[in-house]
């Protein structure tokens, strides 16, 4: 069972109960700090989580992040000067974000367009474009 969240209580719950961690709308620094808390809780409870069971959900966009989303993120993450850092814009930014998460030990990624394609054909086209770009990071 994988759990998300970055509040201290959520991180401790991951350490007590989960087999993996998959938060969303986090920065690589959040992931690094969260993992430290999870690992300390794991040690307290004599548990472990596989090193490759730390992931992150990354929403991305190819245009401006909708204002309503930014407003919601600003409320959710008042600690960030610019909540737009949580939503990479364009493939290059998405790949750089994935690389930054990998650098802090994150190995699993769920990526999704924040603004979904509007038709089934548009979804197919988007996935056909995304697949070779994102799969280049697969190890």
C-alpha positions in Angstrom: 0.0 0.0 0.0 1.4 3.4 -1.0 0.3 6.6 0.7 0.8 10.3 -0.1 1.0 13.5 1.9 3.7 15.7 3.3 2.3 16.8 6.7 4.3 15.4 9.5 1.4 13.2 10.6 1.1 11.9 7.1 4.8 11.1 6.8 4.8 9.3 10.1 1.7 7.3 8.9 3.7 6.3 5.8 6.6 5.1 8.0 4.2 3.1 10.3 2.0 1.5 7.7 2.9 1.9 4.0 5.0 0.0 1.5 5.7 3.2 -0.5 5.2 6.9 -0.6 3.6 8.9 -3.5 3.0 12.6 -2.7 1.8 15.2 -5.1 2.4 18.9 -5.6 5.8 18.7 -3.8 9.3 19.9 -4.6 12.4 17.8 -4.6 13.4 19.4 -1.3 10.0 18.4 0.1 10.7 14.8 -1.1 14.1 14.7 0.5 12.8 16.0 3.9 9.8 13.8 3.7 11.9 10.7 3.1 14.1 11.6 6.2 11.0 11.7 8.4 9.6 8.5 6.9 12.9 6.7 7.4 13.2 7.9 11.0 9.7 6.5 11.6 10.5 3.3 9.9 13.5 2.8 12.2 11.3 3.5 15.3 8.9 0.8 14.2 11.5 -1.8 13.0 10.2 -1.5 9.4 11.7 -0.7 6.0 10.4 0.5 2.7 12.3 -0.6 -0.5 14.5 2.2 -1.8 12.6 2.2 -5.1 9.3 2.7 -3.4 9.6 6.5 -3.1 7.7 8.2 -5.8 5.9 11.5 -6.7 3.0 12.5 -8.8 4.0 15.4 -11.1 1.3 17.4 -12.9 2.6 19.4 -15.9 1.3 21.8 -18.5 2.2 23.0 -21.9 0.8 26.5 -21.3 0.0 28.7 -18.4 -1.1 27.0 -15.3 -4.7 28.0 -14.7 -5.2 30.8 -12.3 -7.6 28.7 -10.2 -5.0 26.0 -9.8 -2.3 28.5 -8.8 -4.7 30.1 -6.2 -5.4 26.6 -4.8 -1.8 25.8 -4.6 -1.0 29.1 -3.0 -3.5 28.2 -0.2 -2.2 24.6 0.1 1.5 25.7 0.0 1.8 29.1 1.6 5.5 28.3 2.3 6.3 28.6 -1.4 7.0 32.1 -2.9 5.8 30.8 -6.2 3.5 27.8 -6.3 4.0 27.5 -10.0 7.2 25.7 -9.3 5.0 22.7 -8.5 3.8 22.4 -12.1 6.5 22.1 -14.8 5.7 23.8 -18.1 6.8 21.9 -21.2 8.7 18.7 -21.7 12.1 20.1 -20.9 10.9 21.4 -17.6 9.1 18.1 -16.8 12.3 16.2 -17.5 14.4 18.6 -15.4 11.9 18.2 -12.6 12.1 14.4 -12.8 15.9 14.6 -12.8 15.8 16.8 -9.7 13.6 14.2 -7.9 15.9 11.4 -9.0 18.8 13.3 -7.4 17.1 13.1 -4.0 16.3 9.4 -4.3 12.9 9.4 -5.9 12.4 6.6 -8.4 8.8 6.3 -9.3 6.8 8.9 -11.2 3.2 9.5 -12.2 3.0 12.3 -14.6 -0.2 13.8 -15.8 -1.2 16.8 -17.9 -2.8 19.4 -15.6 -5.0 20.5 -18.5 -6.3 17.3 -20.1 -6.6 16.8 -23.8 -10.2 17.5 -24.8 -11.0 14.5 -27.0 -10.0 10.9 -27.2 -8.0 11.6 -30.3 -6.2 14.5 -28.6 -5.4 12.1 -25.7 -3.9 9.6 -28.1 -1.8 12.3 -29.8 -0.6 13.6 -26.5 0.4 10.2 -25.2 2.2 9.4 -28.5 4.2 12.6 -28.1 4.8 12.1 -24.4 5.8 8.4 -24.5 9.2 8.7 -26.1 10.1 11.8 -24.2 9.2 10.5 -20.7 10.4 6.9 -21.4 13.8 8.3 -22.1 14.1 8.6 -18.3 13.1 5.0 -17.6 15.8 2.9 -16.0 
